[in-house]
């Protein structure tokens, strides 16, 4: 990942090979890499210098019914939660899958996320965190709204609720300005978690290649850390107002 230009070249070659398979199998997907100066997770700072890579795939089973999934890998410097070594770097691999159904009035989805963290990174339990989530979203024209409930099924069975609002503004054929807002709520604690706003500028270099610089600002609304996955962070995650920025590069097929 340090040799960024070589990584981009490899992604372009991989996407070219995958495109033939995707067209034959009616599968759509995206390969992406990125860098952010801090790892911001639900309003919590989990470490510095996040380098990431991932792949997302989707398959339309029937009219309005879609199965999707993917994998996301990240390397983080000065991690927040490694027991006995709170400033040590760590790696993370997330695997996820989702089934969604689009209706005339809204889209409903149910999904699963598996967080694989490196050994000795856990504060409790010693197991990789897992979540099931339920989501409903609707495009109102002026903006798209969503409401998602994440239910931890491995650590403490706590729930995290997040309301989202997003809007894409097409500036020209190549540039799109995206504005997203998210409000988090700790269900069992009965407390608001954070409000985070992200602004990105998507530059479509071609029909399949996109470069997206972005900035995010997070306002902390609680001194509590999230349940489930964040409890593995040994209580060292930084819950405070913060500002981060980065860039992502994506190749679609």
Residue pairs with C-beta under 8 A, 6 or more apart in sequence:
1 7
1 33
1 51
1 53
1 75
4 33
7 33
7 53
8 33
8 249
11 31
11 33
11 249
11 251
12 209
12 251
14 31
14 251
15 31
15 208
15 251
15 252
15 253
18 29
18 31
18 253
19 208
19 253
21 27
22 28
22 29
22 253
25 59
26 59
26 60
27 57
27 58
27 59
28 57
28 58
28 59
28 252
28 253
29 55
29 56
29 57
29 58
29 252
29 253
30 55
30 56
30 250
30 251
30 252
30 253
31 54
31 55
31 250
31 251
31 253
32 52
32 53
32 54
32 55
32 56
32 248
32 249
32 250
32 251
33 52
33 53
33 54
33 248
33 249
34 50
34 51
34 52
34 53
34 246
34 247
34 248
34 249
35 49
35 50
35 51
35 52
35 246
35 247
36 50
36 52
36 244
36 245
36 246
37 48
37 49
37 50
37 244
37 245
37 246
38 45
38 47
38 48
38 49
38 50
38 242
38 244
39 45
39 46
39 47
39 48
39 50
39 74
39 76
40 46
40 196
40 216
40 218
40 242
40 244
41 229
41 230
41 237
42 160
42 162
42 184
42 193
42 194
42 226
42 230
43 184
43 193
43 194
43 195
43 196
43 218
43 219
43 220
43 221
43 239
44 80
44 194
44 225
44 226
44 230
44 233
44 237
44 238
44 239
45 80
45 237
45 238
45 240
45 242
46 76
46 79
46 80
46 81
46 233
46 237
47 76
47 77
47 78
47 79
47 80
47 89
47 90
48 76
48 77
48 78
49 76
49 77
49 78
50 74
50 75
50 76
50 246
51 74
51 75
51 76
52 72
52 73
52 74
52 75
53 72
53 73
53 74
54 70
54 71
54 72
54 73
55 70
55 71
56 68
56 69
56 70
57 68
57 69
57 70
58 66
58 67
58 68
59 66
59 67
59 68
60 66
61 67
64 101
64 102
64 103
65 99
65 100
65 101
65 102
66 99
66 100
66 101
66 102
67 97
67 98
67 99
68 97
68 98
68 100
69 95
69 96
69 97
69 98
70 95
70 96
71 93
71 94
71 95
71 96
72 93
72 94
72 96
73 91
73 92
73 93
73 94
74 91
74 92
74 93
74 94
75 89
75 90
75 91
76 89
76 90
76 91
76 92
77 89
78 87
78 88
78 89
79 86
79 87
79 88
79 89
79 90
79 121
80 86
80 233
80 234
80 236
80 237
80 238
81 121
81 123
81 232
81 233
81 234
81 235
81 236
81 237
82 88
82 90
82 118
82 120
82 121
82 234
83 120
83 121
83 122
83 123
83 234
84 120
86 234
86 236
90 117
90 118
90 121
91 117
91 118
92 115
92 116
92 117
92 118
93 115
93 116
94 113
94 114
94 115
94 116
95 113
95 114
95 116
96 111
96 112
96 113
96 114
97 111
97 112
98 109
98 110
98 111
98 112
99 109
99 110
99 111
100 107
100 108
100 109
100 110
100 135
101 107
101 108
101 109
105 138
106 136
106 137
106 138
107 136
107 137
107 138
108 134
108 135
108 136
109 133
109 134
109 135
109 136
109 137
110 132
110 133
110 134
110 135
111 132
111 133
111 135
112 130
112 131
112 132
112 133
113 130
113 131
113 133
113 150
114 128
114 130
115 128
115 129
115 130
115 131
115 229
115 232
116 128
117 128
117 129
117 232
121 232
122 232
122 234
123 231
123 232
123 233
123 234
123 235
124 155
124 231
124 232
125 154
125 155
125 232
127 154
127 155
128 154
129 152
129 154
129 155
129 228
129 229
129 231
129 232
130 152
130 153
130 154
131 150
131 151
131 152
131 153
131 154
131 228
131 229
132 150
132 151
132 153
133 148
133 149
133 150
133 151
134 148
134 149
134 151
135 146
135 147
135 148
135 149
136 146
136 147
136 148
137 144
137 145
137 146
137 147
137 164
138 144
138 145
138 146
142 167
143 165
143 166
143 167
144 165
144 166
144 167
145 163
145 164
145 165
146 163
146 164
146 165
146 166
147 161
147 162
147 163
147 164
148 161
148 162
148 164
149 159
149 160
149 161
149 187
150 159
150 160
150 161
150 162
150 228
151 157
151 159
152 158
152 159
152 160
152 227
152 228
152 229
154 228
155 227
155 228
155 229
155 231
155 232
156 227
156 228
156 231
158 186
158 187
158 188
158 189
158 226
158 227
158 228
159 187
159 188
159 227
160 184
160 185
160 186
160 187
160 193
160 226
160 227
160 228
161 184
161 185
161 187
162 182
162 183
162 184
162 185
163 182
163 183
163 185
164 180
164 181
164 182
164 183
165 180
165 181
166 178
166 179
166 180
166 181
167 178
167 179
167 180
168 176
168 177
168 178
169 176
169 177
169 178
169 179
170 176
171 177
173 204
174 203
174 204
174 205
175 201
175 202
175 203
175 204
176 201
176 202
176 204
177 199
177 200
177 201
177 202
178 198
178 199
178 200
178 201
178 202
179 197
179 198
179 199
180 197
180 198
180 199
180 200
181 195
181 196
181 197
181 198
182 194
182 195
182 196
182 197
182 198
183 192
183 194
183 195
184 192
184 193
184 194
184 195
184 196
184 221
184 226
185 191
185 192
185 193
186 192
186 193
186 222
186 224
186 226
186 227
188 227
189 222
189 224
191 221
191 222
191 224
192 221
192 222
193 220
193 221
193 222
193 224
193 226
194 218
194 219
194 220
194 221
194 222
194 239
195 218
195 219
195 221
196 216
196 217
196 218
196 219
197 216
197 217
197 218
198 214
198 215
198 216
199 214
199 215
199 216
200 212
200 213
200 214
200 215
200 248
201 212
201 213
201 214
202 210
202 211
202 212
203 210
203 211
203 212
204 210
205 211
207 252
208 251
208 252
208 253
209 249
209 250
209 251
209 252
210 249
210 250
210 252
211 247
211 248
211 249
212 247
212 248
212 249
212 250
213 245
213 246
213 247
214 245
214 246
214 247
214 248
215 243
215 244
215 245
216 243
216 244
216 245
217 241
217 242
217 243
218 241
218 242
218 243
218 244
219 241
220 239
220 240
220 241
220 242
222 239
223 239
224 239
225 231
225 233
225 235
225 237
225 239
230 237
